[in-house]
């Protein structure tokens, strides 16, 4: 009788776990056919036409992955055919999406569980098949940026993890520290973030200090719960923005007249450069500057100030040129750079910033920021919370 009771009890526990487990509340529909590659990028066409659009409020940047486009809303992600917009795969849970990202060839979907954005799932961009997963301690409003490491941002806490999803560092208000006293400061507010190879930067405001502090972590040197730093020091001003990191430098936008201050790996200021005189300067609500890398053949990082696109040398982070009156950082298209502007896309020479012409794009009455990414010969624009995919016009 005792054995029978134990069997029933264990069966009940197993059933309860099965009903409440993440797998029981997940719907995963993989792709059944191979993706159709988008057409290759050729010369910049005379104009672009809209191919399809979809709501995607949970993609903070255009998510081009594999041969397709990923859209995300509510509790669900889906992989779309780049040309037609047809859904090829989907993944959903009974939790709300916090954010999405792409690193190491995998789509990242971060879900909210209670007060934390803690449930991270990775997906194959071509098939939607599930990859590794892990838990984070990120807060709502987080972004997933960088590649190695990936940096999960937050107002008073950040963490980094490798491509195999193993956590490499955490900094700030740690929820459950394994060892007390491992964090160098407490009560700081994190204001802006950037990531580079084995570097994670944060501009923070800490109690008892007179100005903002620039801290650059080196995750690979972290010892247990104790974060390791390349440098951490006050910068002598308030209201700055961390724009970008390179392997050896950090670029910080100073308040007032726009100037870009450069700091070396030891935290020493080594230069200051004027930036886009007269351009509008905006402060991203999520603390992540709107930048886009040029690609393997273009050692440039394109940064949108809020009113101008500025080309930064990817190594030195020095400004090279700027284009005023833009709506976003732009994207490489073949050997050209296409930058969103009112009424279309500026066709820009990436070598010197010279604008050849404006390629017409009908965005209706939208005048706000536009983030754009190339998927082969197609363009994927993120206009607010909506993805719009464009292709060369037939008459081109």
N, C-alpha and C positions, 0 to 999 in steps of 0.2 A: 504493500500500500504506500509506504514511504517512497519507494522508487517511482511508482506511478505518479505521485504528487510532484516529485522533482521533475519528471519528464514533462508534465503539464506546465509546471512553472517555467522551465527553460524554454518550452515552446512558446509560451506567452511573451516572454522577454524577447525572443527572437522575432516574433511577429511585430511587437511594438517597435523594436529597433528598425525593422524593415520598413514599416509605415512611416517612421519619422526620419529615416536616414536621408542624406542629400540625394542619393540615387533614386529614391522613391519619388522625389519631388522634382525630378529633372526630365526634360524631354529633349532628346538628341536625335536629329534626323540627318544622317550623313548624306553626302552627295552620291548619286548612283551612276553618274557619267563624268568623264573627264571634262575639265573646263576648256572652253574655246579661247585660245590666246587672243588678246586684243590686237588690233593692227599696229604695226610698228610706227614710231614717230618719223615723219618725213619732214620736208620743209614746212614752215609755219603757213597754214592755209590762209585764204583771204578772210574767212569768217568761220565761226563755230555755231552749230545748232544743238539744241537740247535733245538728248536721246531718252533720258528718263530721270526721275527724281524720287526721293523717298525720305520720310522723316528719320532723323538719326541724332537725337539729342544726347546720346551717351557716347558719341565719338567726338572728343575735343579737337581732333584734327581729321582730315580726310584719311580714311583707313583703306589704303590700297595694299592688297596682300595677295601673294601668288599671282594668278592671272585675273583676279576679280576685285570686287569692292565689298567691304563689310559695312553693314548698317546696324545700328543698335538703338533700341528704344524700350523703356519700361523694364521688362525682365528678359528680353529676348535679343539675340544676335542672329543675323542671317548673312550668308555669303551669296552675293549676287553676281550673275553674269555681267561682265563689264559693259558689253555692247547692248544687251536687251534689258537688263535689270531683272531678269527672271531669277527667282530664288533657287539656289542649288543645294544649300544645306541650312540648317537652323539649330540653335541651341537655346534652351530657356530653363529657368529655375523658378521656384516660388519665392524668390527674393528679388529685390530691386537692384538694378545695375547701378554701381557707383561711377565707374568709368571703364574705358577700354584702352588698349594700347597694342603695340606690335614690337616684338624684340626676338632676336635669335630665330627668325623664321616662323614664329608662332604668334597667333592672335591671343591677347590676354583679356580676360573678362573678369572684372572685380565686382563681387556682389556684396550687398550690405546685409549683415546679420546683427540684429538689434542695433546698438549704437555705433558699431564699428563696420568699416569696409574690410571684411576679414576673409571672404571666401574667394580665392583666386583660382581660376581655371584657365588652362591653355588649350588652344584648338589649332588643328591643322588648317591653314588658310584655304587649301584646295579642296579638302573633303569635309571639313567640320569635325573630323575625328578628334576625340579628347586625348590630350597629352597630360603631362604632370600637373599636379595641383598642390596648393599649400595654403596656409592661413597667414594673414597679415594682421597687424594692429593699427592699420591706417584709419584715419577719421574721415567722415564725409567731407567732400570737397577735394579729395586727393586727386593727384595726377600721377600717371606712370610714365616716366620719361627716361631717356637714355637706353643704352644697349648693354654695356658691360662696365659698371653694374646698371641694373634698372633701379631707379630711384622712385620710391613712393613718397610723395610730398605730404605735408600737413601743417596746420597752424602752430602746433607746438611739439610735433614729433615727426621724424622721418626714419625710414629704413631703406636699406639697399639689399639686393639679392642678385646672385649670379644667374647665368643662363640655365643652370640646372635647378633654379629656384631656391637654392640654399641661401639663407639670410647671411649677409656678410657684415652688416653694421646697423646699429640703431642709435638714434641721438635725440635728446630732448626729454620730454615727459614720458618715460617708459612705464607701461601699464603694470608689469609684474617683473621688476628686475631680479635676476637670479642672484645678484650680489649687490648690496647697497653701496652707494658712494662711487659708482663707476662713471656717472655722468659729471662732466666738469662744471656745468652751470644748471640752474633750475629757474623756472618761471619765465623763460624767454619766449618771445613771439616771433615766429618765422614769417618772413615777408616775401622773399623771392628765392628761386631755386634754379640750378643748372646742373648738368651732368656731362662728363667726358669719360674717356677710358680710365677706369680705376680712380675716378675722382667724382665727388658729389659735393656741390657747393650750396650754401644757404646764407642769405643775408638776414640777420636776426637783430631784435631789439631786446636787451636783457636788463633786468632790474639793477639799479645802482650804477649803470653805465651812462655816459653822457651822449654817445652817438651809436649808430648802428655798427654791428660787428659782422665781418666777413669770415666765415668758417668754411674751410675746404677739407673734407674728410678723404682719407685714403682707405677704402674698405678692405683691401687685401692685407693691410697691416693691423687690422683690428684684433685685439687680444680678448677673447671672450666677449663680455658685454661692455668692455671699455673701448670707446671709439678712438681711432688714430687719426691725426690731422697732418696735412701738409702745412697748414697755417691757421691761425684764428686770432684776429685782432680787430679793434675798433678802426673804422675808416675815417672818422673825423667829421661826419655829416649825417643828417637824417633825410629821409625821403628819396634814397637812392634805389636803383634796381639792379639786380644781378642779371646780366644779359646772356653771357656765355662763358663756358670753360673750354680750354684746350688742354693738351697734356702738360703744358708748362705755365699757362697764364689764366687769369680771370679778368673779364671785362665788366665794369660796373658803370651804369649810367648815373651821372651826378645830377642833383636837382638844380633848378634855375636854368641858366643858359645851357642847352644840351652839350655835354662833354662826356667823352668816354674815358674813364680812368682804367689803366691796365695795371694789374698786380702780378708779380712773379710767384713762383711756387712757394717761396718763403713768406708771402704776404706783403712784400715791399712794393710800394707804388713806383712804377718805372716809366710812366708816361701818361699824357693826357691829350686827347684829340677832340677838336670840335666835330659835331655831328649834325648834319642836316639842318642848317640854320633856318629858323622860322617854321620848321615842321611841327605838326601837332605831336605831343608826347602823351601816350596813354599808359595807364597802369593796369596790367592784366589782373582781373579779380582772382585768378587762381595762382598768381605769383610766378607764372612761367612765361618768359618772353616769347613772342611769336617769331620763331626762326625756322629756317629750313636749310639743310645742307645741300651743296651743289651736286654731290655724287662723287664716284671714284675718280673721274677725270676733271673735276672742278674743285680745287682747294679753296672753296669759298663758303661762308655761311651768310645767308641772306636774312636780315633782321628787319621787321616792320616796327617802326617807332610808334605807330598810331596815325601817321600821316605821310610817312616816307619809307622807302625801302633802301636799306643801307647794306652794301657788300662789305663783309669783314673777312680779312684773310684768316683761313681756318687755323693756322698755326700761331701767328702773332696776335690775332684778333684786332689788328689795326684797321680802321675804316679805309676803304679804297675809293668808293664813289657812292653817290646816293641819287635816287630818283624821287622827286617830290610828288605829292598828290596821288598816292597809291592807297589801295585798300587791304593789302596783305603782303607777305614776303615774296611770293612768286615761286615758280618751279622751273627746272630745266626742261626744255622740250627740244630734243636733238641738240644742236649746237647753239641754241638760243635760250634766253630766259624770258618766260612769260609772266608778267606781273599784273595782278588785277587792278584796274583803274575804273572810275565811273564810265559806264558805257562799253566796257570791253576789257581787253588785255593788251598791255604795252609790250611790244616786241623789242626786247632789250639785248644789246650786245653784252654778254657777261664779262668781257675783258675790260670795258671802260664805262659801262652804264649808258651808252648812247642809245636813245630810243629811235628805232627806225619808223614805227607807225603804231597805230592802235587797231587791233583786230576786233571787230564788233562782236559783242555778246549782249543779248537781250536779257537783262535781269529784272525787267518790270520796273517797279518803283523802289526796289531795294537800293539803299545807299550805305548800308553798314559794312563792317569788315567782311572780307572774303578770304578764305584759305583755300589754296589750290594745290593739287598734286597731279602729276602725269601718270597715266596707266597706259604704257605704250603710246599710241597716237591719240588716245583719248585724254580728256581733262576731267578731273573730279573736283568740283567746287563744294566747299562747306559754307553755306550761307546761313549763318545763325544756327538753327537746329535742323537744317535740311541739306541733304546731299543732292547735288545736281550734276549729272554726267553729260559732258559735251563731246561731240565729234565733229570733225571737219565737215563743213557744209558741202552738199552735193555739188554745188556750182563751183566749188573750189577746185 
